[in-house]
Amino acid sequence: MNTTTQAQPESRAAAEAAQDHVQGDRLQAAIAELARFGGRDDGGVSRQTLTDIDLQARRYLIDRAGALGCVVEVDDCANLFFRRPGKTDLPPVLTGSHADTQPVGGKLDGAYGVLAGLEVLAALNDAGIETLRPIEVVAWTNEEGSRFGPGAMGSSAFVDPGRLPDYRKVTDGDGVTFGAALDRALQAIPEVPRRALRRPMSSCVELHIEQGPVLEAARVPLGIVAGIQSVRWYRVTLTGMAAHAGTTPMDVRADAMAAAVDVAHRLYAHAAQAAASQLRLTLGRWLVGPNSVNTIPGEVEFTIDVRCVDERVLERFDAALGEIVKSHAWPGRVELECFFSRPPTRFPAEMLALVGQACERACRQASQPPPVALTSGAFHDAMYLAEHCPTAMIFVPSKGGVSHNAAEETAPHELLLGAQALAYAVTALANA
């Protein structure tokens, strides 16, 4: 694709018209309608990937896209593509996100990006705009990773189909394989044509809620995402000796929990010293054996999630972690494994410039403060698409920085601005 730093005059008028035809009320109605699938009494949504309720939501999206005149297709990872034809059959512009949620999630995480993409298509229809390239809205499978791990299976398998055979073997908590769940989802939509993974795309723009506090704190309605920070995941296993809690003296114990707590304290101390570098440390999952009230823990396993925009900071953390584990003095054994590592994602300058232009016009038209640039602290499907085609992201604020929670919320006028910025960017790219 021949990207430029600004929308050219011949495509700018179409981009502005598409932006001006986005309807906030229609978008809000679609968000409320999709939230019914898995909706909870507390206002949250529970729609884990490839469950019955997710399959019903997928059917809703298929029907909604069909009503807009889209061609609907699905690939072997059950990623759904809603295609609005262009004047040519050049590689399309892609937008969208995911529709699955955490076990208790909100109605916007992922779903907003899919529904805003469909709203862009509706706006183009209303404006009578025919783009040079096709535009496709995608609903990726299993971005959240809460039922099957890892997350972002759909987008990563799209970019690298060689990942799919191993993904199919992954099981959920009930022993169901991802492959079996995929096959069931595909069988539920026999009328939808199958397409290949790794199809050519000219560009991709993902719209998402920020899931953090930066935009709200700055009182800015739109964010231009410069990239996604680097991340590493580790597993630490400490093996001691389970023994009776009442009969074993403190000075002869091989207490795996005591050792784990000491390691954790040292890791938090390192993170505190590195706070200025924006290192983010989470000790997220703990497994204790035998997990009995009156037995000294014989084995403790915990995970480490560490992130930073500067990968050199993570390299220093890796060295510190190795030294902490190596030098830890106790009667038992410590094992360390890095089971996931991903470098930072940096979006191309040309895409950032165009997204900036789209966001600036949307804010200016609404008499709102101009957008700011920021880095995403969360994973998104866009980080895999960035390996496949020029990619960018747009953020809207999250109230209180809250996400993965029933209280997740973004003001309607901010959701509208995000969809308007998306419409401008996608239309300009589709005419390039």
N, C-alpha and C positions, 0 to 999 in steps of 0.2 A: 504494500500500500504506500502511496505517495503522501505521507502525512506532512502537514505544514503547521507552523506555530500558531496560526490564526485561521479561522474560517475565511475562505476566499469570498469576494463579493457575490459570485454567482450562487454560492451555497448559503451565504449568510441570511439572505431574505427568507429562504425556506426554513432555516434553523430558528429564526426569530418567530416565524409564523407558527411553527410547531410548538415552540415554548409558550406562546400566547394562547394556544388552544388547549392546554392542559387544564383539566377541570378538577379542582380540589374536592368538591362534593362527590364526584364519581369515584375518585380514588379512595375517599373515606368509606364509601359504601362497599367497595371491593374489599378493603381491609377488614371491615366488620363481617362481611360475608365469609371470607376465608377463615376468620377466627372462630366461626361456629364449629369448624371441624377440629374437635379436641378442646373446645372452649370449657373453661372451668368457672365455678361460681365466684372465685376471687378475681376474675378478669383476665387471668392468665390462659395459656394454651398448652396442652400436652399432646404433641403430635410427633412422636418419634418416627424415625425413618422406616418406611415400608410396613408399618402396622396397618391394620384395617382402616383406621381413621385417616392415615396418610394416603392410602389408596383412594379413599373417598375425596380427599382434598385434591388429589391429582385429577380425578375425574372432573371436578369443578373447574380446574384450570384449563383442562382440555376443552370443555364446553365453552368457557368464556373466550378462549382464543379462537375457537371455531366461529363464534358469533362475530368476531372482528374480521373474519375472512382469512385467517391464518391457515397455512398448511402445518399440520402437526406431525412430528416424527419422534421416535424414541431410539436410543442406542442400547448396546448390550449392558450398560450399567444403569439402565432405566432413567437416564437423563432425558427430560422432555424438552423439545425444541419447538417453538411457535414461530413460524417463518412468515413474514410479510414480504411478498415478492417485490423486486425492484425492476428497473427498466432493463437491466442486464442480469446475467447469471454470475457476475463476479463474486468472489468470496464475500460473505456477508459481514455486517457489523453485529457484534454480539452484545447483549446486555442481559440482566437478570441476576438471580442469586439462588437461594434455596428455600424450600417450604417446610422442611423438618425443623423440630424444636428440641430443646432440652426436655427432660421429664416434666419439669415445671418451667415453662418459658413464657415469653410474652408474645404479642400478636404482630410485632414488627421485625424482629431479628430474622433476616433472610426474606421473609414473606414480603416485606415492603419493597425490596429490590425487584422481585418478580412482578408484583402488582403494578409498581411504577413503570416497569417495562411495558406491560400491557396497556397502561394508560397512555404511554407515548404513542403506541400504535393507534389507539383510539383518537388521539389528538391529530395524528397525521391523516387519518381518515376524515375527520371533521374539517381539516384545513384543505382537503383535496390535494395533498402533496404526494407525488410519486418520486421516490428516491432512485438514484442511479443503482445503488447496491441493494440487495435484500437486507432486511433487518431481522434478526432472530432474538427472541426472548427465551432464555433457558431457565429451567428449574432443576438445579443440580441435586443429585442423590446423596444423602448422608453427609451433609457438611458438618453437622454437629458432632458426630462420632459418639453419641451418648448410648446408642444401642449396639452399634458395631464400631470397633476402633480399627484404624485411626479415623479421624474426621476428614472431610473433603475428599472422600473416596470417589465421588462422581467426577469432579473436575480433574483430579489427579489421574484417574484412569482414562479420561478423555484425552488428556495431553500425552500420557504414556500408557497405551493399552496393555503393555506387558505387566502392569501392576495388578490387573483384574484377576488373573488366576489365583494369586495368593489372597486377594481380598475375598474371593468367593469361599475360601476355607474358614474365614473368621466366624466365630459363634457369638451369639448373644447370651444373656444370663440364663435363658431357658434351653440353651443347646441348639437353637436354630441357626443354621449357617446363613451367611450373607448371600451365598449363591442360591439357596432355596428360597429366601425372601425375594431376591431379584427375579427368579423364574416365576414366582407367584404374581409379582407385580406386572410382569410382561404378559402373562397369561390373562390378566384382568383387562387388558386393552388390546385384544387381538386385531381390532380394526385399525390400529395406529401403525403405519409403516415403520419398519426398522431401518436404521441408518448406521453407517460406520462410525467408530470412534475416530478421534483425531482428524476431523474434517477441517479444511483450511478456513481460517477466519482472518478478515482484514484488520480487525481491531476489536477491543472489548472495553466496556465501561460498566463497572458495578457500582450501584447506589446502595448505601447501607446506613443504618444508624451507627453512631460512633461507638456506643457501648462504654463510654468513658466520660470524664467530666470536663475535657478541655474546651469544647465549643461553648458549653453552657457557662463556664466560668468567664470566658471571653465575651459572652453575650453576642455571639456571632452565629448566624443561622446555617451557614454552609462551610464545609471544610474541603480543601483540595488535598487529597492524600498523596504525600510524596513517596511513600513506600510502607513496607511492613517490616517490623523489627525482627531481628534474628532470634532464634529460640533453640534451646537444647533441653532434652528430657533425660533424666538419669533415674536409675533404680538402685537403691542402697539396701543390701540385705545383711543383717547382723544376726549371727547364730551363736547362741550361748548354751545354757543348760536349763531346761524347765525343772523346777523343784518346788517343794512345799513352802508356801509363804510364811507359815508359822514356825517351822522347825529349822530353816536354813539361816545361819548367821549372816549379817550384812557383809562382813569382810571376806566371805568365801563364795559369794554368789557370782555367777556368770550371767548377769541380768541383761538381756538383750535390750529391754526398754531403757534402762539407765544409760547404756552405751548409746542408743539412738538419740536420746534426749541431749546427751553431751555433744554428739556430732551436730545435731540441729542447732544448738546454741552457738557453736563455732561458725556454722554457716550463716546464721543471722548476723553474727558479729562482723563477718566479712562483708555481707551485703550492706550493713550500716556504714562501714568505711567506704564502700563504693557508691553510696547514695548519690553523690554529685554526678556520677556517670550515667544515672538513670537505669541502673541495674534493677531488675525486678525478680524477686525470688519467691517461690511458692513451694512449700512442702505439702503436697496436695492429697495423696492417698496413703493411708496407713493400714497395714495388715499385721495383726499381732497373734502369735500362736503360743500357747493354746487358747488364749483369750478367755481366761477363767479368773474369777475374782480372787481366788485363793491359791493361784499358781504363779510362780515367777515366770515372766515371759522368756521362752527359750528361743524364739525367733521373731524378729521385727523386720518388716520390709516397708520402705516408704519411697515415694517418688519425689523428684525435684524438677520443677519447671523454672528455668531461668531465661530471661529475655533482656535484650538491649538492642538499640539501633546500631551500636558500635560493636562489631563482632570481636574486636580486640579485647573488649571488656569481658566477653564470654570466654575468650582464651585464657585470660588471667584467672577467671573464676574456675575454669577447668583445672588449671594448675593448683589452685588453692584447695579445691575439693580433693584432688588426688593426694595432696600432702596431708590434709586432715584425716583422710581414711587410712593412709599409710602409717601415720604417726600415732594413731589412736591406740592407747595402751589399755588392754583389758584381756581377760582370759579367753574370750571367744574369737570369732572370725568375722571379718568384714569383707563383703564383695560389692564391687561397684560396676555398673553397666550403663553406658550411654546408649539408649535405645531409639533416640530420634534427634536429629540435628538438621537445622535448616538455616542457610545464610539469609541475610536481609534481602528483601525485594525492593528494588528501586524502579519506579515507573519512569518511562522516557520523558525527556523534557518537552518534546513536541506534544505529547498527550497532555501533560500538565498544563501547558500553555492554552490548549484548546478548552480543557475543562475549566481553567481559570476564567477564560472569556465567557463561558456558559454560566458559571456561577456569578460572576460580576454583573452580568446583565440581569439575571434573575433578582439579585439583591437590589440593584439600582432601580428596577421597575417597581419593586415593592417598598422602596425607601428604607431599606435595611442596611446595616453595616456590611462592608465588603467581606468576602471570604478570607480565611486564613489557611496557611499550609500547616499540616501536621502529619505525624507518623502514626500508623495503626499499631496498637499493642496487641490486637487479636489476629488470629488466622482468618483468612477469607479465601474463597475460591479464586479470587483475582491473583493470588500469589502463584498459583499453578498456571493460570492463563497467561501470565506475564512471560512464561517460558515458550509460549506458542504464538503470540501475536502482540503488537503494541497494546498496552493495557493501562487503565487508569481507574481511580475510585473517587467517589464523592461521598462525604459524610454529612449527615444532619445530626443535631444535638440529641443526647439522651438525658432526660430529666434526672438529676441527681447522679448521673453517670451510671445508672442502674440498667443491667441487662441480664439475661439468663434468670429472669425473675418475673413473677406475675405483675409486679409494679412497673415494668418497663413502659416508658411513655415518651412520646415526642409531640410537641404542639402541632395541631393541624396545619397552621400556616407554614411551619418549617418543613413538614412533609410535602406540602405543595411546592415550596421553593426547590426542594431536592428533585422532585419529578420534573419541574420546569427546566432546571439545569441539565438534567439527563436528556430531556427532549432536544434541547439545543445541541448538545455534544453529539448525540447519536445521529441526528439528522445531518449535521455538518460532516461527520465521518462517512455517512452513507452516500454523500454526494461528492466524495473525494476520489 
